[in-house]
Amino acid sequence: MYTLYFSPGACSMASHILLEECGAVYETKLIALAKGEQRTEAYRKINPHGKVPALAVDGKVITENVAILPYIARQFPDANLLPDDPVESAHCIEVAGWLSSTAHVALSIILHPERPAGGAEIGEAALMAISDNARKTYWACLQEIDGRLARKQWMMGAQYTVLDPYALVFYGWGNRVEMPMADLKNYTAFKDRMIERPAVRNVLEREQSPLLKAA
């Protein structure tokens, strides 16, 4: 039994989708980020970083999508969610790492431009400049994903992999911060293909994702 600690609309959606894709026996435990439940002492014992996702497996906990996604894939090899070629498999995880370290960080700064100041007093104009710069970075990431998907069905080409549920997260976040996602034709077509997958739709419905309203 797997236990996924998640919050609707957070990046934990990628791990949630992958568990569903694999037909895993799992349960979910809601961590309400808006209520600060990720910062409670009880949850800090599960994930000291106070973030989702966290995946509990036989009394042990794995955190971060870049670790959880390939772990799930390797537990269900018949699902074929990682490329067989070792280099291509590494490239798959490489892109997941880039999404985590670059695109996700930019989105966080858009939403919380005060955080890079480290608590120092900072004026409204400076906050706006920080947010605007982060928006440029995030949009550049989305454009790169759109380019990657040109003439491809999935992020790695013809094979659906762990990378695809993760890429879907960032499309949804683009809508959240009111970026012109419809201008990204390849990415939008990818989003539509994802929503057609039963496992993806099941999770989006459970999490009441706005992506379904845009479909």
DRENDO-1510 file (C-alpha; in Angstrom, 1 decimal, always signed):
<recs>
REC; n; res; u; v; w
REC; 1; MET; +0.0; +0.0; +0.0 .
REC; 2; TYR; +1.2; +3.4; -0.9 .
REC; 3; THR; +0.1; +6.6; +0.8 .
REC; 4; LEU; +0.4; +9.8; -1.1 .
REC; 5; TYR; +0.3; +13.1; +0.7 .
REC; 6; PHE; -1.1; +15.6; -1.7 .
REC; 7; SER; -2.9; +18.9; -2.2 .
REC; 8; PRO; -5.2; +19.6; -5.1 .
REC; 9; GLY; -3.6; +21.6; -7.9 .
REC; 10; ALA; -0.1; +21.3; -6.4 .
REC; 11; CYS; +2.8; +19.5; -8.1 .
REC; 12; SER; +1.7; +16.3; -6.2 .
REC; 13; MET; -0.8; +15.9; -9.0 .
REC; 14; ALA; +1.9; +14.4; -11.1 .
REC; 15; SER; +2.6; +11.6; -8.6 .
REC; 16; HIS; -1.2; +11.2; -8.1 .
REC; 17; ILE; -1.7; +10.6; -11.8 .
REC; 18; LEU; +1.2; +8.2; -12.1 .
REC; 19; LEU; -0.1; +6.0; -9.3 .
REC; 20; GLU; -3.5; +5.9; -11.1 .
REC; 21; GLU; -1.8; +5.1; -14.4 .
REC; 22; CYS; -0.1; +2.1; -12.9 .
REC; 23; GLY; -3.2; +0.7; -11.2 .
REC; 24; ALA; -1.4; +0.9; -7.9 .
REC; 25; VAL; -3.2; +0.2; -4.6 .
REC; 26; TYR; -2.9; +3.5; -2.8 .
REC; 27; GLU; -4.6; +5.9; -0.5 .
REC; 28; THR; -4.3; +9.7; -0.4 .
REC; 29; LYS; -4.1; +12.1; +2.5 .
REC; 30; LEU; -5.0; +15.7; +1.9 .
REC; 31; ILE; -2.6; +18.3; +3.1 .
REC; 32; ALA; -4.4; +21.7; +2.8 .
REC; 33; LEU; -1.6; +24.1; +1.7 .
REC; 34; ALA; -3.9; +27.1; +2.0 .
REC; 35; LYS; -4.5; +26.3; +5.7 .
REC; 36; GLY; -0.8; +25.8; +6.3 .
REC; 37; GLU; -1.1; +22.1; +7.1 .
REC; 38; GLN; +2.2; +21.5; +5.4 .
REC; 39; ARG; +3.9; +23.5; +8.3 .
REC; 40; THR; +2.3; +21.5; +11.1 .
REC; 41; GLU; +4.5; +19.5; +13.4 .
REC; 42; ALA; +2.7; +16.3; +12.4 .
REC; 43; TYR; +3.4; +16.8; +8.7 .
REC; 44; ARG; +7.0; +17.9; +9.3 .
REC; 45; LYS; +7.6; +14.5; +10.8 .
REC; 46; ILE; +6.6; +13.0; +7.4 .
REC; 47; ASN; +8.3; +15.6; +5.2 .
REC; 48; PRO; +10.7; +18.0; +7.1 .
REC; 49; HIS; +10.7; +20.4; +4.1 .
REC; 50; GLY; +6.9; +21.0; +4.6 .
REC; 51; LYS; +6.0; +20.3; +1.0 .
REC; 52; VAL; +3.9; +17.9; -1.1 .
REC; 53; PRO; +4.1; +15.3; -2.5 .
REC; 54; ALA; +5.4; +12.8; -0.1 .
REC; 55; LEU; +5.0; +9.1; -0.7 .
REC; 56; ALA; +5.0; +6.7; +2.2 .
REC; 57; VAL; +6.1; +3.1; +1.4 .
REC; 58; ASP; +6.3; +0.5; +4.1 .
REC; 59; GLY; +7.1; +3.0; +6.8 .
REC; 60; LYS; +9.6; +4.9; +4.7 .
REC; 61; VAL; +8.9; +8.2; +3.0 .
REC; 62; ILE; +10.1; +9.5; -0.4 .
REC; 63; THR; +9.7; +13.2; -1.3 .
REC; 64; GLU; +10.1; +15.3; -4.4 .
REC; 65; ASN; +8.6; +14.4; -7.8 .
REC; 66; VAL; +12.0; +13.8; -9.4 .
REC; 67; ALA; +12.5; +10.9; -6.9 .
REC; 68; ILE; +8.9; +9.7; -6.6 .
REC; 69; LEU; +8.0; +9.5; -10.3 .
REC; 70; PRO; +10.8; +7.2; -11.3 .
REC; 71; TYR; +10.4; +5.2; -8.2 .
REC; 72; ILE; +6.7; +4.5; -9.0 .
REC; 73; ALA; +7.6; +3.7; -12.6 .
REC; 74; ARG; +10.2; +1.1; -11.5 .
REC; 75; GLN; +7.7; -0.6; -9.2 .
REC; 76; PHE; +5.4; -1.1; -12.2 .
REC; 77; PRO; +7.7; -2.0; -15.1 .
REC; 78; ASP; +4.8; -3.4; -17.2 .
REC; 79; ALA; +3.4; +0.1; -17.4 .
REC; 80; ASN; +6.4; +1.1; -19.5 .
REC; 81; LEU; +6.7; +4.6; -18.0 .
REC; 82; LEU; +10.4; +5.1; -18.5 .
REC; 83; PRO; +12.5; +4.7; -21.7 .
REC; 84; ASP; +14.3; +1.4; -21.9 .
REC; 85; ASP; +17.5; +3.1; -23.3 .
REC; 86; PRO; +19.6; +4.2; -20.3 .
REC; 87; VAL; +20.5; +7.5; -21.9 .
REC; 88; GLU; +16.9; +8.3; -22.9 .
REC; 89; SER; +15.8; +7.4; -19.4 .
REC; 90; ALA; +18.4; +9.7; -17.9 .
REC; 91; HIS; +17.2; +12.5; -20.3 .
REC; 92; CYS; +13.6; +11.9; -19.1 .
REC; 93; ILE; +14.7; +12.5; -15.4 .
REC; 94; GLU; +16.9; +15.4; -16.6 .
REC; 95; VAL; +13.9; +17.2; -17.9 .
REC; 96; ALA; +11.9; +16.5; -14.7 .
REC; 97; GLY; +14.8; +18.0; -12.8 .
REC; 98; TRP; +14.7; +21.1; -14.9 .
REC; 99; LEU; +11.0; +21.5; -14.4 .
REC; 100; SER; +11.6; +21.2; -10.6 .
REC; 101; SER; +14.6; +23.5; -10.4 .
REC; 102; THR; +13.7; +26.2; -12.9 .
REC; 103; ALA; +10.0; +26.3; -13.9 .
REC; 104; HIS; +8.7; +25.5; -10.4 .
REC; 105; VAL; +11.0; +28.0; -8.7 .
REC; 106; ALA; +9.9; +30.7; -11.2 .
REC; 107; LEU; +6.3; +30.0; -10.5 .
REC; 108; SER; +6.9; +30.2; -6.7 .
REC; 109; ILE; +8.6; +33.6; -7.1 .
REC; 110; ILE; +5.6; +34.9; -9.3 .
REC; 111; LEU; +3.3; +34.0; -6.4 .
REC; 112; HIS; +5.6; +35.1; -3.6 .
REC; 113; PRO; +8.0; +37.8; -4.9 .
REC; 114; GLU; +8.9; +38.7; -1.3 .
REC; 115; ARG; +10.6; +35.4; -0.6 .
REC; 116; PRO; +13.9; +36.2; -2.5 .
REC; 117; ALA; +14.3; +39.2; -0.2 .
REC; 118; GLY; +14.7; +36.8; +2.8 .
REC; 119; GLY; +12.5; +38.9; +5.0 .
REC; 120; ALA; +14.2; +42.2; +4.3 .
REC; 121; GLU; +12.1; +45.3; +3.8 .
REC; 122; ILE; +11.5; +45.8; +0.0 .
REC; 123; GLY; +9.4; +48.3; -1.8 .
REC; 124; GLU; +6.4; +47.6; -4.1 .
REC; 125; ALA; +8.3; +48.5; -7.2 .
REC; 126; ALA; +11.0; +46.0; -6.4 .
REC; 127; LEU; +8.5; +43.3; -5.7 .
REC; 128; MET; +6.9; +44.0; -9.0 .
REC; 129; ALA; +10.2; +43.8; -10.8 .
REC; 130; ILE; +11.0; +40.5; -9.1 .
REC; 131; SER; +7.6; +39.1; -10.1 .
REC; 132; ASP; +7.9; +40.4; -13.7 .
REC; 133; ASN; +11.3; +38.8; -14.1 .
REC; 134; ALA; +10.0; +35.5; -12.8 .
REC; 135; ARG; +7.0; +35.6; -15.2 .
REC; 136; LYS; +9.5; +36.0; -18.1 .
REC; 137; THR; +11.4; +33.0; -16.9 .
REC; 138; TYR; +8.3; +30.9; -16.4 .
REC; 139; TRP; +6.9; +31.9; -19.8 .
REC; 140; ALA; +10.3; +31.0; -21.4 .
REC; 141; CYS; +10.0; +27.5; -19.7 .
REC; 142; LEU; +6.5; +27.0; -21.1 .
REC; 143; GLN; +7.7; +28.0; -24.6 .
REC; 144; GLU; +10.5; +25.5; -24.3 .
REC; 145; ILE; +8.0; +22.8; -23.4 .
REC; 146; ASP; +5.8; +23.8; -26.4 .
REC; 147; GLY; +8.8; +23.6; -28.7 .
REC; 148; ARG; +9.8; +20.2; -27.3 .
REC; 149; LEU; +6.3; +18.9; -28.1 .
REC; 150; ALA; +6.4; +20.0; -31.8 .
REC; 151; ARG; +5.5; +17.0; -33.9 .
REC; 152; LYS; +5.5; +14.8; -30.8 .
REC; 153; GLN; +2.7; +13.0; -29.0 .
REC; 154; TRP; +4.3; +13.0; -25.6 .
REC; 155; MET; +7.3; +14.8; -23.9 .
REC; 156; MET; +9.7; +12.0; -24.8 .
REC; 157; GLY; +8.2; +11.3; -28.3 .
REC; 158; ALA; +5.9; +8.4; -29.0 .
REC; 159; GLN; +6.2; +6.9; -25.5 .
REC; 160; TYR; +4.1; +8.1; -22.6 .
REC; 161; THR; +6.4; +8.5; -19.6 .
REC; 162; VAL; +6.6; +9.8; -16.0 .
REC; 163; LEU; +7.4; +13.2; -17.6 .
REC; 164; ASP; +4.0; +13.7; -19.0 .
REC; 165; PRO; +1.9; +14.1; -15.8 .
REC; 166; TYR; +4.6; +16.4; -14.5 .
REC; 167; ALA; +4.4; +18.6; -17.6 .
REC; 168; LEU; +0.7; +18.8; -17.3 .
REC; 169; VAL; +1.1; +20.5; -13.9 .
REC; 170; PHE; +3.0; +23.4; -15.4 .
REC; 171; TYR; +0.3; +24.0; -18.0 .
REC; 172; GLY; -2.3; +24.3; -15.3 .
REC; 173; TRP; -0.1; +26.7; -13.4 .
REC; 174; GLY; +0.3; +28.8; -16.5 .
REC; 175; ASN; -3.5; +29.2; -16.6 .
REC; 176; ARG; -3.4; +30.0; -12.9 .
REC; 177; VAL; -1.1; +33.0; -13.4 .
REC; 178; GLU; -3.0; +34.1; -16.5 .
REC; 179; MET; -0.5; +33.4; -19.2 .
REC; 180; PRO; -1.7; +33.1; -22.8 .
REC; 181; MET; -1.6; +29.3; -22.8 .
REC; 182; ALA; -3.7; +29.0; -25.9 .
REC; 183; ASP; -0.9; +30.6; -27.8 .
REC; 184; LEU; +1.2; +27.5; -27.1 .
REC; 185; LYS; -0.5; +25.2; -29.7 .
REC; 186; ASN; +1.7; +22.1; -29.2 .
REC; 187; TYR; +1.4; +22.3; -25.4 .
REC; 188; THR; -2.3; +22.9; -25.5 .
REC; 189; ALA; -2.9; +19.9; -27.8 .
REC; 190; PHE; -0.8; +17.8; -25.4 .
REC; 191; LYS; -3.0; +19.0; -22.5 .
REC; 192; ASP; -6.1; +17.9; -24.4 .
REC; 193; ARG; -4.5; +14.5; -25.1 .
REC; 194; MET; -3.7; +14.1; -21.4 .
REC; 195; ILE; -7.2; +14.9; -20.4 .
REC; 196; GLU; -8.5; +12.1; -22.7 .
REC; 197; ARG; -6.5; +9.5; -20.7 .
REC; 198; PRO; -8.9; +7.8; -18.1 .
REC; 199; ALA; -6.3; +7.9; -15.3 .
REC; 200; VAL; -5.6; +11.6; -15.8 .
REC; 201; ARG; -9.2; +12.5; -16.0 .
REC; 202; ASN; -9.9; +10.5; -12.8 .
REC; 203; VAL; -7.3; +12.4; -10.9 .
REC; 204; LEU; -8.4; +15.8; -12.3 .
REC; 205; GLU; -11.9; +15.1; -11.3 .
REC; 206; ARG; -10.9; +14.1; -7.8 .
REC; 207; GLU; -8.8; +17.2; -7.4 .
REC; 208; GLN; -11.5; +19.3; -9.0 .
REC; 209; SER; -8.9; +20.7; -11.4 .
REC; 210; PRO; -9.7; +23.9; -13.4 .
REC; 211; LEU; -8.1; +22.1; -16.4 .
REC; 212; LEU; -11.3; +20.2; -16.9 .
REC; 213; LYS; -13.2; +23.5; -17.2 .
REC; 214; ALA; -10.8; +24.6; -19.9 .
REC; 215; ALA; -11.1; +21.4; -21.9 .
</recs>
